[in-house]
């Protein structure tokens, strides 16, 4: 079973963990390693130069303090310089959890939206996919922005949202990826039942930890085998067929 982890924060693992992960599993064909900030971008670039399987995405995770204008300009300039080695713009999006916890004001939220639009404009200009952190109430807003900027190659990772938004995403051709949470969370199983297989990928979002059968274990791409098994069951396919189609989806989307 060959697999691609469509969303992992590889730079947040220890060097020894990364080496074991990449050399210890024959099933991992590639890892799409997303970035948290400029330093994260730099480390992911280094990892991609060291390991052929690592495919880096550069961006700024929204669940943190806004970048200043100077910081954003520095990040954009760095991304511009390294765009030929960049698989995608990401991880970018909107701060749902910060806003839920009342750590983001309405004014600041507007600034997060402006920042996200900047990243969308870059993705469009450079013809790169965009990797999105956009869940629940933020998802329809992000769909509006994608449509506004004519960005069609969008990947909503670990998506959670309402049925109306799900149907809109399907119609627009946006992709989703599911984490090992699908093994024990009914809402994710329902999402996969609804979403077309050809627009689905698998991910770990590692090193984020998981519960259920994964409780207490370091998050590893091999966990996706159980995700694929559940997807196969939901879609009434063999595990081999499901894994082959998920692999092809990811290769096609990210041009791997």
N, C-alpha and C positions, 0 to 999 in steps of 0.2 A: 504494500500500500504506500504510494508516494503522496506526500502532502506538502502544501505550502501554508505556512502560518501568515495569514493576511494582515495581522496586526499584533505586533509585539514590541515592547520597550526593551530591546536587547541591551541597550546602553546602561540599563539599571541593574544588570546582573554583574556578578564578579567575573573577572577574566577567566578563572578556572572553571566556573559554571558554564560560561560561553563555550569554552573549548570542549568540554565534555558533551555539551548539548549538540554541537555541530559535528563532532567526530564520533560520537557514540551512538548516533541513530542513522541508519541507512534509509529510513523512510522520509527524512526531511529534505525536500528538494530546494526550498528557499524560505527565507524569513523576511517579511516586509517590516523593517524596524523603523518605527515612527519616532519623532523627536518631540521633546518637551519644551526646549528653549535653545538658545544659540550654543551653549556648551554641550547640550545633548546632541544637537546637529553635528557638531565637530566630532564627538565620540562615535556617532553612528557612521560618519564618513570614514573615520579611521578603521572601524570594524569592517566596513564594506571593502576597503582596500586590502585588508588582511584575509578576509574570508569571502570567497566567491559567492557563497550561498546568501550572504547578507545583502539585501536590497534596501537602501536607505530612503526615507522620506523626511523632508525638512519642513519645520513649522513651529508653531507656538501653541501649546495646550491651553485652552481657555479657562480651566479651573485654577487660575492663579491671578495674582495682581497684574493689571494691565501694563503693557509695555509703554514707556515714555516714547515720545516722537523720535528721540535720538536712538533709543534701543531698537525700535521698529526699523528705522532706516539702516542701522548696522546689520540687523538680521536679514533684511531684504537684499542689501548689498552682498552679503556673504552668500546667500542663496543664489543670487545672480551669477556670482563667480563660479559656483559649483553646480549649476543647473544641469550640466551634461552627465553628472554622476548621480543625479537625483531621480528616483523612480516616481515620486509623487510629492505634492504639497500636503504636509500633515504631520502631526495631528493638529487640526484647527477646528474651530466651532464656537459654541456659545456656552456661558458658565451656568448651566441649569442648577447644579448643586450649590454653588456659591449664592446664587440668587434665591434659591429655596431657603437657605439658611440666613437670609437677609444680610449678606455680606457684600452685596452689589446693589447700588442705588439705581433708580431709573435712568439718571443721567449717565452713569457709568455703563449701564447696559447698552445704551445707544452707542457708546464708544467701542464696546466689544463688537457690536454689529459693524461699525465702520472698519474696524481692524480686520474682521472676517471678510468683508468685501474686498479689502486690499489683497488678501490672500487668494480670493476667487479670481480677481483680475490677473494676478500673476499666473495662476493655474491655466487660465484661458490663453493668455499671451504666450506661455511656454509650452502649451499643448500637453499639460501633465494632468493625471488624475488628482482628485482632491479627497483627502481622508478626513472624515468628519466626526466630531464629538457633538451630536445633536439629538437630544432625547426629549421625550414628552412634549411640553409646551413649546420648546425651542424648535422642534423639528419642522412645523409648518412655516415658521419664519425663515429657516434655512432653505426650505424648498422655494419660498418666494425669492430669496436672494439668488439661488442657483438659476432660476428662470429669468430673473432680471439680467444676469450677466451671461446668459446662454451657456452655462456650464452643464454639460450632460454627463461627463464621466465622474460621477460622484459615488463615494463609498461611505455609507453610514455604518460605522463599526458598533457592535454590541447595541443594536437599535432597540429602543423601547418607545412605543407611542400608540396613538389611537388608530382605529381601523380606517378612518377617512384619510389620514396621512399615509398610511401603509398603501392604500390603493393609488394615491397620487404618486408615490415613489415608484410603484410598479409601472404605472403608465409612463412615467418619465424615464424609465430605464435605469434607475439608480440601483446600485448593488447594496446588499447588506452582508455582514459576516456575523456568525454566532460563536459564542464562547463555549467552553465545557459546561456552562450553566444549563445548556439545553438538556443535559442528562437528567437533571432533577428539578427543573423549573417548567411548569405547565404553560406559562404565558409565552415562553420562548418556543416551545413545541408548537403552540398554536400559530405563532408568527411564521414558522417554517412551513407549516401546513398550508398557509395562505400564499406565501411568497413563491414565485416561480423558481424552480431549481436552477435555471440558467442565470439567475441573478443573485445566487447565494455563494458565499465563501465561508471558510472556517478560520478561526483565530483563537489565540489564547489571551491576549492583552496582558501577557506576563510582564513582570512578575506578580501581577494581581493574583491573590490566592482564591481558591474555590472551596466550596463546601461539598456535601454529599460524599461520594466515593473518593474525592480528591482531598478531603479535609486533612490538614497537617502536612501535605506534600508541597514541595517547591513546584511552581507552575512550569510545565515543560511541554513543548509542542507535541510530544507523544500522547498527551491527553486528548488531542484532537481525534484520535482513533475512536474513542468512545462517542465523541460528537458525531462523527461520520456514521457510526453504527446507528445512532438515534435518528439521524436524517434519513438514512436508508429505510429504516422502519416506517417513518412518517410518510415518505414518498413511495413506499411499496417497491423498493428496488433492492438488488443485492448490494452488499457492502462494496464489492469491487466496482460495480457500475456507478454507485454514488460517489465513491472516492475519485474515480476517473473523471467524472463530470465536474466535480468541485475543483479538482486540480486544473482542468482545462479552463474553467471559468476564471480562475485567478491568473493563469498564464495569459489569457486573452485580455483581461482587464488591465493588468499591469505590464503587458508586453514583455513577459519574462521568457 
